[in-house]
Amino acid sequence: MKKFFLLNLICVFYLVSVSAQITYTSNSFPQAGDIIQTTTAVDSLLNVTPASASPSTWDFSGLIAINTNYDTIKAASSGAAFASFPSADILQSFIGSFGGTAYVDVTSNQVIRIGGGVEVFGLSFISPFIDPHVTQQVPLTYPNNHTDSYQWANASHIDSVPFLGPLIDSFTGGVIDFDSIRFALEGDETRSVDAYGTCVMTHATHNVLRQKIISDFEFKIELYIPPPFGLPVGGSWFDATSFIAGSLPFPTSGTVVRYDFLSEGIKQPLVSLTMDSTETFVTNIEFLLDTTGTIGIDYILDEIDVNIFPNPVEKVININIGSDIPFGGYNLYLTDILGRVAIVKKHILDQNQQLDISNIPNGTYVLILRDRYGKILKREKLEILK
């Protein structure tokens, strides 16, 4: 009897382990038009659990939001320097939350920053990465590890940039006649899936992979001293970072440790925890506040057959499903372009459905159908015009 009980216990543990382990794929990669919701929280008591080869459960349902921002991912073609990076798909921030523009190529298995630049003192410096920065690779399962080094630099003659010469003289006292300025960024990044399991959010529970990301980076500002007496050789680059760093809106070097909780099909981490330099405590928390209250415009590969008309619409939308209704019915959401839900109807079991939008203001909306588990079945852009 004891052997039978032990065998059952082992089987249950195995099934739980298998069900909690997921594969994270390119379905979760960002696409132009996706709406990213970033909610910030503070919780000084939150601790990061150790790495584990057994399924874990993380409960973030008690996180309290301080503020929430919504950003729509822009197509790379909308960037001013797109002609220099025609293979890029989207735009992202060049230096974390501090700005700049990165041109990003989204492939079937990688997200790669191939070019970009920063704006410093009102000036723009855009160029390709010398060594592109791969920010994500798939498929991901426990215990995958990826490493990446990257390098970027941009140099310009001081006289080619208005007001740059006097600006540099104001920092250096004008005692040296500098010829050019160069901005350089380099770094190393290690990404490891160190745990997996379930992540409990306020409105839902998700199977996740926890990815630990360690990033070491250095940003330099260098000034070129030309060779004396007009000689062809003998010039040198002077590191001026320490003189100018205090005027920059971002740190020029450091190590960042972050834990991202990734769920398949969701275009951003459910939770992202940034640690202090000693990895002792959490310094910043960003999380997805409400996957039912704000809906990302996802890139769907396997939508079901649904006829939605008329479009544009004045008063009533007709929704006709041409295939079988999913088991348990489906939920219907009408969201604005920021992902905010205007209408919700749940547990629909009919193939034909009408939605009254007479009280919804004119504008561009997205109609989304999800099954009982939250999987998107259909998504369609909708114009309300009365």
Contacts in CASP RR format, 6 or more apart in sequence:
PFRMAT RR
TARGET T0000
AUTHOR 0000-0000-0000
METHOD contacts of the structure
MODEL  1
MKKFFLLNLICVFYLVSVSAQITYTSNSFPQAGDIIQTTTAVDSLLNVTP
ASASPSTWDFSGLIAINTNYDTIKAASSGAAFASFPSADILQSFIGSFGG
TAYVDVTSNQVIRIGGGVEVFGLSFISPFIDPHVTQQVPLTYPNNHTDSY
QWANASHIDSVPFLGPLIDSFTGGVIDFDSIRFALEGDETRSVDAYGTCV
MTHATHNVLRQKIISDFEFKIELYIPPPFGLPVGGSWFDATSFIAGSLPF
PTSGTVVRYDFLSEGIKQPLVSLTMDSTETFVTNIEFLLDTTGTIGIDYI
LDEIDVNIFPNPVEKVININIGSDIPFGGYNLYLTDILGRVAIVKKHILD
QNQQLDISNIPNGTYVLILRDRYGKILKREKLEILK
16 55 0 8 1.000
17 54 0 8 1.000
17 55 0 8 1.000
19 207 0 8 1.000
20 55 0 8 1.000
20 196 0 8 1.000
20 197 0 8 1.000
20 198 0 8 1.000
20 207 0 8 1.000
21 55 0 8 1.000
21 141 0 8 1.000
21 142 0 8 1.000
21 196 0 8 1.000
21 197 0 8 1.000
21 207 0 8 1.000
22 141 0 8 1.000
22 196 0 8 1.000
22 207 0 8 1.000
22 208 0 8 1.000
22 209 0 8 1.000
22 263 0 8 1.000
22 264 0 8 1.000
23 139 0 8 1.000
23 140 0 8 1.000
23 141 0 8 1.000
23 264 0 8 1.000
24 138 0 8 1.000
24 139 0 8 1.000
24 140 0 8 1.000
24 141 0 8 1.000
24 209 0 8 1.000
24 262 0 8 1.000
24 263 0 8 1.000
24 264 0 8 1.000
25 138 0 8 1.000
25 139 0 8 1.000
25 140 0 8 1.000
25 264 0 8 1.000
25 265 0 8 1.000
26 106 0 8 1.000
26 107 0 8 1.000
26 108 0 8 1.000
26 109 0 8 1.000
26 138 0 8 1.000
27 264 0 8 1.000
27 265 0 8 1.000
27 299 0 8 1.000
27 301 0 8 1.000
28 138 0 8 1.000
28 262 0 8 1.000
28 263 0 8 1.000
28 264 0 8 1.000
28 265 0 8 1.000
28 266 0 8 1.000
28 267 0 8 1.000
29 106 0 8 1.000
29 111 0 8 1.000
29 136 0 8 1.000
29 138 0 8 1.000
29 267 0 8 1.000
30 36 0 8 1.000
30 73 0 8 1.000
30 90 0 8 1.000
30 92 0 8 1.000
30 106 0 8 1.000
30 111 0 8 1.000
30 267 0 8 1.000
30 268 0 8 1.000
31 73 0 8 1.000
31 89 0 8 1.000
31 90 0 8 1.000
31 106 0 8 1.000
31 267 0 8 1.000
31 298 0 8 1.000
31 299 0 8 1.000
32 73 0 8 1.000
32 74 0 8 1.000
32 75 0 8 1.000
32 76 0 8 1.000
32 89 0 8 1.000
32 90 0 8 1.000
33 72 0 8 1.000
33 73 0 8 1.000
33 74 0 8 1.000
33 75 0 8 1.000
33 297 0 8 1.000
34 72 0 8 1.000
34 73 0 8 1.000
34 267 0 8 1.000
34 296 0 8 1.000
34 297 0 8 1.000
34 298 0 8 1.000
34 299 0 8 1.000
35 70 0 8 1.000
35 71 0 8 1.000
35 72 0 8 1.000
35 73 0 8 1.000
35 294 0 8 1.000
35 295 0 8 1.000
35 296 0 8 1.000
35 297 0 8 1.000
35 337 0 8 1.000
35 338 0 8 1.000
35 339 0 8 1.000
36 70 0 8 1.000
36 71 0 8 1.000
36 72 0 8 1.000
36 73 0 8 1.000
36 267 0 8 1.000
36 268 0 8 1.000
37 68 0 8 1.000
37 69 0 8 1.000
37 70 0 8 1.000
37 268 0 8 1.000
37 288 0 8 1.000
37 289 0 8 1.000
37 294 0 8 1.000
37 296 0 8 1.000
37 339 0 8 1.000
38 68 0 8 1.000
38 69 0 8 1.000
38 70 0 8 1.000
38 71 0 8 1.000
38 268 0 8 1.000
38 286 0 8 1.000
39 65 0 8 1.000
39 66 0 8 1.000
39 67 0 8 1.000
39 68 0 8 1.000
39 69 0 8 1.000
39 286 0 8 1.000
39 287 0 8 1.000
39 288 0 8 1.000
39 289 0 8 1.000
40 65 0 8 1.000
40 66 0 8 1.000
40 67 0 8 1.000
40 68 0 8 1.000
40 284 0 8 1.000
40 285 0 8 1.000
40 286 0 8 1.000
41 63 0 8 1.000
41 64 0 8 1.000
41 65 0 8 1.000
41 66 0 8 1.000
41 285 0 8 1.000
41 286 0 8 1.000
41 287 0 8 1.000
42 64 0 8 1.000
42 66 0 8 1.000
42 285 0 8 1.000
43 63 0 8 1.000
43 64 0 8 1.000
43 282 0 8 1.000
43 285 0 8 1.000
44 281 0 8 1.000
44 282 0 8 1.000
46 273 0 8 1.000
46 282 0 8 1.000
46 285 0 8 1.000
47 281 0 8 1.000
47 282 0 8 1.000
48 259 0 8 1.000
48 273 0 8 1.000
48 275 0 8 1.000
48 279 0 8 1.000
48 282 0 8 1.000
49 56 0 8 1.000
49 58 0 8 1.000
49 195 0 8 1.000
51 194 0 8 1.000
51 195 0 8 1.000
51 212 0 8 1.000
52 194 0 8 1.000
52 195 0 8 1.000
53 142 0 8 1.000
53 143 0 8 1.000
55 196 0 8 1.000
55 197 0 8 1.000
55 198 0 8 1.000
56 195 0 8 1.000
56 196 0 8 1.000
56 197 0 8 1.000
56 198 0 8 1.000
56 210 0 8 1.000
57 197 0 8 1.000
57 198 0 8 1.000
57 199 0 8 1.000
57 200 0 8 1.000
58 197 0 8 1.000
58 198 0 8 1.000
58 199 0 8 1.000
58 200 0 8 1.000
58 208 0 8 1.000
58 210 0 8 1.000
58 261 0 8 1.000
58 271 0 8 1.000
59 200 0 8 1.000
60 199 0 8 1.000
60 200 0 8 1.000
60 201 0 8 1.000
60 202 0 8 1.000
60 270 0 8 1.000
60 271 0 8 1.000
60 287 0 8 1.000
61 200 0 8 1.000
61 201 0 8 1.000
61 202 0 8 1.000
62 202 0 8 1.000
63 202 0 8 1.000
63 271 0 8 1.000
63 285 0 8 1.000
63 287 0 8 1.000
65 289 0 8 1.000
68 289 0 8 1.000
70 294 0 8 1.000
70 338 0 8 1.000
70 339 0 8 1.000
70 340 0 8 1.000
72 337 0 8 1.000
72 338 0 8 1.000
73 90 0 8 1.000
73 91 0 8 1.000
73 92 0 8 1.000
74 90 0 8 1.000
74 91 0 8 1.000
75 89 0 8 1.000
75 90 0 8 1.000
75 91 0 8 1.000
76 82 0 8 1.000
76 85 0 8 1.000
76 88 0 8 1.000
76 89 0 8 1.000
76 90 0 8 1.000
76 91 0 8 1.000
76 103 0 8 1.000
76 104 0 8 1.000
78 91 0 8 1.000
79 91 0 8 1.000
79 101 0 8 1.000
79 103 0 8 1.000
80 126 0 8 1.000
81 101 0 8 1.000
81 103 0 8 1.000
81 116 0 8 1.000
81 126 0 8 1.000
82 88 0 8 1.000
82 103 0 8 1.000
84 103 0 8 1.000
84 115 0 8 1.000
84 126 0 8 1.000
84 127 0 8 1.000
84 128 0 8 1.000
85 103 0 8 1.000
85 105 0 8 1.000
85 114 0 8 1.000
85 115 0 8 1.000
85 116 0 8 1.000
85 128 0 8 1.000
87 105 0 8 1.000
87 114 0 8 1.000
88 103 0 8 1.000
88 104 0 8 1.000
88 105 0 8 1.000
88 114 0 8 1.000
88 115 0 8 1.000
89 104 0 8 1.000
89 105 0 8 1.000
89 106 0 8 1.000
90 104 0 8 1.000
90 106 0 8 1.000
91 101 0 8 1.000
91 102 0 8 1.000
91 103 0 8 1.000
91 104 0 8 1.000
92 101 0 8 1.000
92 102 0 8 1.000
92 104 0 8 1.000
92 113 0 8 1.000
93 99 0 8 1.000
93 100 0 8 1.000
93 101 0 8 1.000
93 102 0 8 1.000
94 100 0 8 1.000
94 101 0 8 1.000
94 102 0 8 1.000
94 113 0 8 1.000
94 116 0 8 1.000
94 117 0 8 1.000
94 118 0 8 1.000
95 118 0 8 1.000
95 185 0 8 1.000
95 219 0 8 1.000
95 250 0 8 1.000
96 250 0 8 1.000
98 249 0 8 1.000
98 250 0 8 1.000
99 118 0 8 1.000
99 119 0 8 1.000
99 249 0 8 1.000
99 250 0 8 1.000
100 116 0 8 1.000
100 117 0 8 1.000
100 118 0 8 1.000
100 119 0 8 1.000
101 116 0 8 1.000
101 117 0 8 1.000
101 126 0 8 1.000
102 113 0 8 1.000
102 115 0 8 1.000
102 116 0 8 1.000
102 117 0 8 1.000
103 113 0 8 1.000
103 114 0 8 1.000
103 115 0 8 1.000
103 116 0 8 1.000
104 111 0 8 1.000
104 112 0 8 1.000
104 113 0 8 1.000
104 114 0 8 1.000
104 135 0 8 1.000
105 111 0 8 1.000
105 112 0 8 1.000
105 114 0 8 1.000
106 112 0 8 1.000
109 137 0 8 1.000
109 138 0 8 1.000
109 139 0 8 1.000
110 134 0 8 1.000
110 136 0 8 1.000
110 137 0 8 1.000
110 138 0 8 1.000
111 134 0 8 1.000
111 135 0 8 1.000
111 136 0 8 1.000
112 132 0 8 1.000
112 133 0 8 1.000
112 134 0 8 1.000
112 135 0 8 1.000
113 129 0 8 1.000
113 132 0 8 1.000
113 133 0 8 1.000
113 134 0 8 1.000
113 135 0 8 1.000
113 150 0 8 1.000
114 128 0 8 1.000
114 129 0 8 1.000
114 132 0 8 1.000
115 126 0 8 1.000
115 127 0 8 1.000
115 128 0 8 1.000
115 129 0 8 1.000
115 132 0 8 1.000
115 152 0 8 1.000
116 126 0 8 1.000
116 127 0 8 1.000
116 128 0 8 1.000
116 129 0 8 1.000
116 152 0 8 1.000
117 124 0 8 1.000
117 125 0 8 1.000
117 126 0 8 1.000
117 127 0 8 1.000
117 152 0 8 1.000
117 154 0 8 1.000
117 183 0 8 1.000
118 124 0 8 1.000
118 125 0 8 1.000
118 183 0 8 1.000
119 125 0 8 1.000
120 183 0 8 1.000
120 221 0 8 1.000
120 248 0 8 1.000
121 164 0 8 1.000
121 167 0 8 1.000
121 247 0 8 1.000
123 161 0 8 1.000
123 164 0 8 1.000
125 154 0 8 1.000
125 156 0 8 1.000
125 183 0 8 1.000
126 154 0 8 1.000
127 152 0 8 1.000
127 153 0 8 1.000
127 154 0 8 1.000
128 152 0 8 1.000
129 150 0 8 1.000
129 151 0 8 1.000
129 152 0 8 1.000
130 151 0 8 1.000
130 152 0 8 1.000
130 153 0 8 1.000
131 149 0 8 1.000
131 150 0 8 1.000
131 151 0 8 1.000
131 152 0 8 1.000
132 150 0 8 1.000
133 148 0 8 1.000
133 150 0 8 1.000
133 152 0 8 1.000
133 189 0 8 1.000
134 146 0 8 1.000
134 148 0 8 1.000
134 150 0 8 1.000
135 148 0 8 1.000
135 189 0 8 1.000
136 191 0 8 1.000
137 146 0 8 1.000
137 191 0 8 1.000
140 193 0 8 1.000
140 209 0 8 1.000
140 211 0 8 1.000
140 262 0 8 1.000
141 193 0 8 1.000
141 196 0 8 1.000
141 209 0 8 1.000
142 193 0 8 1.000
142 194 0 8 1.000
142 195 0 8 1.000
142 196 0 8 1.000
142 209 0 8 1.000
143 192 0 8 1.000
143 193 0 8 1.000
143 194 0 8 1.000
144 192 0 8 1.000
144 193 0 8 1.000
145 190 0 8 1.000
145 191 0 8 1.000
145 192 0 8 1.000
145 193 0 8 1.000
146 190 0 8 1.000
146 191 0 8 1.000
146 192 0 8 1.000
147 188 0 8 1.000
147 189 0 8 1.000
147 190 0 8 1.000
147 191 0 8 1.000
148 188 0 8 1.000
148 189 0 8 1.000
148 191 0 8 1.000
149 186 0 8 1.000
149 187 0 8 1.000
149 188 0 8 1.000
149 189 0 8 1.000
150 185 0 8 1.000
150 186 0 8 1.000
150 187 0 8 1.000
150 189 0 8 1.000
151 184 0 8 1.000
151 185 0 8 1.000
151 186 0 8 1.000
151 187 0 8 1.000
152 184 0 8 1.000
152 185 0 8 1.000
152 186 0 8 1.000
153 182 0 8 1.000
153 183 0 8 1.000
153 184 0 8 1.000
153 185 0 8 1.000
154 182 0 8 1.000
154 183 0 8 1.000
154 184 0 8 1.000
155 180 0 8 1.000
155 181 0 8 1.000
155 182 0 8 1.000
155 183 0 8 1.000
155 224 0 8 1.000
156 164 0 8 1.000
156 180 0 8 1.000
156 181 0 8 1.000
156 182 0 8 1.000
157 179 0 8 1.000
157 180 0 8 1.000
158 164 0 8 1.000
158 165 0 8 1.000
158 168 0 8 1.000
158 178 0 8 1.000
158 179 0 8 1.000
158 180 0 8 1.000
158 181 0 8 1.000
159 165 0 8 1.000
161 181 0 8 1.000
164 181 0 8 1.000
165 178 0 8 1.000
168 174 0 8 1.000
168 178 0 8 1.000
168 181 0 8 1.000
168 223 0 8 1.000
168 240 0 8 1.000
171 240 0 8 1.000
171 243 0 8 1.000
171 244 0 8 1.000
172 178 0 8 1.000
172 223 0 8 1.000
172 240 0 8 1.000
172 243 0 8 1.000
176 223 0 8 1.000
176 225 0 8 1.000
176 238 0 8 1.000
177 225 0 8 1.000
177 226 0 8 1.000
178 223 0 8 1.000
178 224 0 8 1.000
178 225 0 8 1.000
178 238 0 8 1.000
179 224 0 8 1.000
179 225 0 8 1.000
179 226 0 8 1.000
180 223 0 8 1.000
180 224 0 8 1.000
181 221 0 8 1.000
181 222 0 8 1.000
181 223 0 8 1.000
181 224 0 8 1.000
182 220 0 8 1.000
182 221 0 8 1.000
182 222 0 8 1.000
182 223 0 8 1.000
182 224 0 8 1.000
182 237 0 8 1.000
183 219 0 8 1.000
183 220 0 8 1.000
183 221 0 8 1.000
183 222 0 8 1.000
184 219 0 8 1.000
184 220 0 8 1.000
184 222 0 8 1.000
185 217 0 8 1.000
185 218 0 8 1.000
185 219 0 8 1.000
185 220 0 8 1.000
186 217 0 8 1.000
186 218 0 8 1.000
187 215 0 8 1.000
187 216 0 8 1.000
187 217 0 8 1.000
187 218 0 8 1.000
188 215 0 8 1.000
188 216 0 8 1.000
189 213 0 8 1.000
189 214 0 8 1.000
189 215 0 8 1.000
189 216 0 8 1.000
190 213 0 8 1.000
190 214 0 8 1.000
191 211 0 8 1.000
191 212 0 8 1.000
191 213 0 8 1.000
192 211 0 8 1.000
192 212 0 8 1.000
193 209 0 8 1.000
193 210 0 8 1.000
193 211 0 8 1.000
193 212 0 8 1.000
194 210 0 8 1.000
194 211 0 8 1.000
194 212 0 8 1.000
195 209 0 8 1.000
195 210 0 8 1.000
196 207 0 8 1.000
196 208 0 8 1.000
196 209 0 8 1.000
196 210 0 8 1.000
197 207 0 8 1.000
197 208 0 8 1.000
197 209 0 8 1.000
197 210 0 8 1.000
198 205 0 8 1.000
198 206 0 8 1.000
198 207 0 8 1.000
198 208 0 8 1.000
199 205 0 8 1.000
199 206 0 8 1.000
199 207 0 8 1.000
199 208 0 8 1.000
199 261 0 8 1.000
199 263 0 8 1.000
199 270 0 8 1.000
199 271 0 8 1.000
201 270 0 8 1.000
201 287 0 8 1.000
201 288 0 8 1.000
201 291 0 8 1.000
202 289 0 8 1.000
202 290 0 8 1.000
203 290 0 8 1.000
203 291 0 8 1.000
203 292 0 8 1.000
203 293 0 8 1.000
204 291 0 8 1.000
204 292 0 8 1.000
204 374 0 8 1.000
206 263 0 8 1.000
206 266 0 8 1.000
206 270 0 8 1.000
207 263 0 8 1.000
207 264 0 8 1.000
208 261 0 8 1.000
208 262 0 8 1.000
208 263 0 8 1.000
208 270 0 8 1.000
209 261 0 8 1.000
209 262 0 8 1.000
210 259 0 8 1.000
210 260 0 8 1.000
210 261 0 8 1.000
210 262 0 8 1.000
211 259 0 8 1.000
211 260 0 8 1.000
211 262 0 8 1.000
212 257 0 8 1.000
212 258 0 8 1.000
212 259 0 8 1.000
213 256 0 8 1.000
213 257 0 8 1.000
213 258 0 8 1.000
213 259 0 8 1.000
213 260 0 8 1.000
214 255 0 8 1.000
214 256 0 8 1.000
214 257 0 8 1.000
215 255 0 8 1.000
215 256 0 8 1.000
215 257 0 8 1.000
215 258 0 8 1.000
216 254 0 8 1.000
216 255 0 8 1.000
217 253 0 8 1.000
217 254 0 8 1.000
217 256 0 8 1.000
218 252 0 8 1.000
218 253 0 8 1.000
218 254 0 8 1.000
219 241 0 8 1.000
219 248 0 8 1.000
219 250 0 8 1.000
219 251 0 8 1.000
219 252 0 8 1.000
219 253 0 8 1.000
220 239 0 8 1.000
220 241 0 8 1.000
220 252 0 8 1.000
221 239 0 8 1.000
221 240 0 8 1.000
221 241 0 8 1.000
221 244 0 8 1.000
221 245 0 8 1.000
221 252 0 8 1.000
222 237 0 8 1.000
222 238 0 8 1.000
222 239 0 8 1.000
222 240 0 8 1.000
222 241 0 8 1.000
223 237 0 8 1.000
223 238 0 8 1.000
223 240 0 8 1.000
224 235 0 8 1.000
224 236 0 8 1.000
224 237 0 8 1.000
224 238 0 8 1.000
225 235 0 8 1.000
225 236 0 8 1.000
225 237 0 8 1.000
225 238 0 8 1.000
226 235 0 8 1.000
227 233 0 8 1.000
227 234 0 8 1.000
227 235 0 8 1.000
228 234 0 8 1.000
241 252 0 8 1.000
245 252 0 8 1.000
254 277 0 8 1.000
255 277 0 8 1.000
256 274 0 8 1.000
257 274 0 8 1.000
257 275 0 8 1.000
257 277 0 8 1.000
257 279 0 8 1.000
258 272 0 8 1.000
258 273 0 8 1.000
258 274 0 8 1.000
258 275 0 8 1.000
259 271 0 8 1.000
259 272 0 8 1.000
259 273 0 8 1.000
259 275 0 8 1.000
260 269 0 8 1.000
260 271 0 8 1.000
260 272 0 8 1.000
261 269 0 8 1.000
261 270 0 8 1.000
261 271 0 8 1.000
261 272 0 8 1.000
262 269 0 8 1.000
262 270 0 8 1.000
263 270 0 8 1.000
265 298 0 8 1.000
266 288 0 8 1.000
266 291 0 8 1.000
267 296 0 8 1.000
267 298 0 8 1.000
268 288 0 8 1.000
269 286 0 8 1.000
269 287 0 8 1.000
269 288 0 8 1.000
270 287 0 8 1.000
270 288 0 8 1.000
271 285 0 8 1.000
271 286 0 8 1.000
271 287 0 8 1.000
271 288 0 8 1.000
272 285 0 8 1.000
272 286 0 8 1.000
272 287 0 8 1.000
273 282 0 8 1.000
273 284 0 8 1.000
273 285 0 8 1.000
274 282 0 8 1.000
274 283 0 8 1.000
274 284 0 8 1.000
274 285 0 8 1.000
275 281 0 8 1.000
275 282 0 8 1.000
275 283 0 8 1.000
276 282 0 8 1.000
276 283 0 8 1.000
291 374 0 8 1.000
292 341 0 8 1.000
292 344 0 8 1.000
293 340 0 8 1.000
293 341 0 8 1.000
294 335 0 8 1.000
294 338 0 8 1.000
294 339 0 8 1.000
294 340 0 8 1.000
294 341 0 8 1.000
295 333 0 8 1.000
295 335 0 8 1.000
295 339 0 8 1.000
295 341 0 8 1.000
295 366 0 8 1.000
295 368 0 8 1.000
296 335 0 8 1.000
296 339 0 8 1.000
297 339 0 8 1.000
297 366 0 8 1.000
297 379 0 8 1.000
298 376 0 8 1.000
298 379 0 8 1.000
300 376 0 8 1.000
300 378 0 8 1.000
300 379 0 8 1.000
303 376 0 8 1.000
303 377 0 8 1.000
303 378 0 8 1.000
303 379 0 8 1.000
304 321 0 8 1.000
304 322 0 8 1.000
304 323 0 8 1.000
304 369 0 8 1.000
304 377 0 8 1.000
304 378 0 8 1.000
305 321 0 8 1.000
305 322 0 8 1.000
305 323 0 8 1.000
306 319 0 8 1.000
306 320 0 8 1.000
306 321 0 8 1.000
306 322 0 8 1.000
306 369 0 8 1.000
306 377 0 8 1.000
306 378 0 8 1.000
306 380 0 8 1.000
307 318 0 8 1.000
307 319 0 8 1.000
307 320 0 8 1.000
307 322 0 8 1.000
308 317 0 8 1.000
308 318 0 8 1.000
308 319 0 8 1.000
308 320 0 8 1.000
308 367 0 8 1.000
308 378 0 8 1.000
308 380 0 8 1.000
308 382 0 8 1.000
309 317 0 8 1.000
309 318 0 8 1.000
310 317 0 8 1.000
310 318 0 8 1.000
311 317 0 8 1.000
311 380 0 8 1.000
311 382 0 8 1.000
311 383 0 8 1.000
312 382 0 8 1.000
312 383 0 8 1.000
312 384 0 8 1.000
312 385 0 8 1.000
313 357 0 8 1.000
313 382 0 8 1.000
313 383 0 8 1.000
313 384 0 8 1.000
313 385 0 8 1.000
314 358 0 8 1.000
314 384 0 8 1.000
314 385 0 8 1.000
314 386 0 8 1.000
315 356 0 8 1.000
315 357 0 8 1.000
315 358 0 8 1.000
315 386 0 8 1.000
316 354 0 8 1.000
316 355 0 8 1.000
316 356 0 8 1.000
316 357 0 8 1.000
316 358 0 8 1.000
317 354 0 8 1.000
317 355 0 8 1.000
317 357 0 8 1.000
317 367 0 8 1.000
317 382 0 8 1.000
318 352 0 8 1.000
318 353 0 8 1.000
318 354 0 8 1.000
319 332 0 8 1.000
319 352 0 8 1.000
319 353 0 8 1.000
319 354 0 8 1.000
319 355 0 8 1.000
319 367 0 8 1.000
319 369 0 8 1.000
320 351 0 8 1.000
320 352 0 8 1.000
320 353 0 8 1.000
321 351 0 8 1.000
321 352 0 8 1.000
322 351 0 8 1.000
325 348 0 8 1.000
325 349 0 8 1.000
325 350 0 8 1.000
325 351 0 8 1.000
326 371 0 8 1.000
326 372 0 8 1.000
326 377 0 8 1.000
327 372 0 8 1.000
328 347 0 8 1.000
328 349 0 8 1.000
328 371 0 8 1.000
328 372 0 8 1.000
329 347 0 8 1.000
329 348 0 8 1.000
329 349 0 8 1.000
329 371 0 8 1.000
329 372 0 8 1.000
330 348 0 8 1.000
330 369 0 8 1.000
330 370 0 8 1.000
330 371 0 8 1.000
330 372 0 8 1.000
330 377 0 8 1.000
331 344 0 8 1.000
331 345 0 8 1.000
331 346 0 8 1.000
331 347 0 8 1.000
331 348 0 8 1.000
331 369 0 8 1.000
331 370 0 8 1.000
331 371 0 8 1.000
331 372 0 8 1.000
331 374 0 8 1.000
332 343 0 8 1.000
332 344 0 8 1.000
332 345 0 8 1.000
332 346 0 8 1.000
332 348 0 8 1.000
332 353 0 8 1.000
332 355 0 8 1.000
332 367 0 8 1.000
332 368 0 8 1.000
332 369 0 8 1.000
333 341 0 8 1.000
333 343 0 8 1.000
333 344 0 8 1.000
333 367 0 8 1.000
333 368 0 8 1.000
333 369 0 8 1.000
333 370 0 8 1.000
334 341 0 8 1.000
334 342 0 8 1.000
334 343 0 8 1.000
334 344 0 8 1.000
334 355 0 8 1.000
334 357 0 8 1.000
334 360 0 8 1.000
334 365 0 8 1.000
334 366 0 8 1.000
334 367 0 8 1.000
334 368 0 8 1.000
334 382 0 8 1.000
335 341 0 8 1.000
335 342 0 8 1.000
335 365 0 8 1.000
335 366 0 8 1.000
335 368 0 8 1.000
336 342 0 8 1.000
336 363 0 8 1.000
336 364 0 8 1.000
336 365 0 8 1.000
336 366 0 8 1.000
337 364 0 8 1.000
337 365 0 8 1.000
337 366 0 8 1.000
339 366 0 8 1.000
342 360 0 8 1.000
342 365 0 8 1.000
343 355 0 8 1.000
343 357 0 8 1.000
343 360 0 8 1.000
345 353 0 8 1.000
345 355 0 8 1.000
355 367 0 8 1.000
357 384 0 8 1.000
360 384 0 8 1.000
361 384 0 8 1.000
362 384 0 8 1.000
362 385 0 8 1.000
362 386 0 8 1.000
363 383 0 8 1.000
363 384 0 8 1.000
363 385 0 8 1.000
364 381 0 8 1.000
364 382 0 8 1.000
364 383 0 8 1.000
364 384 0 8 1.000
365 381 0 8 1.000
365 382 0 8 1.000
365 383 0 8 1.000
365 384 0 8 1.000
366 379 0 8 1.000
366 380 0 8 1.000
366 381 0 8 1.000
366 382 0 8 1.000
367 378 0 8 1.000
367 379 0 8 1.000
367 380 0 8 1.000
367 382 0 8 1.000
368 376 0 8 1.000
368 378 0 8 1.000
368 379 0 8 1.000
369 376 0 8 1.000
369 377 0 8 1.000
369 378 0 8 1.000
369 379 0 8 1.000
370 376 0 8 1.000
370 377 0 8 1.000
371 377 0 8 1.000
END
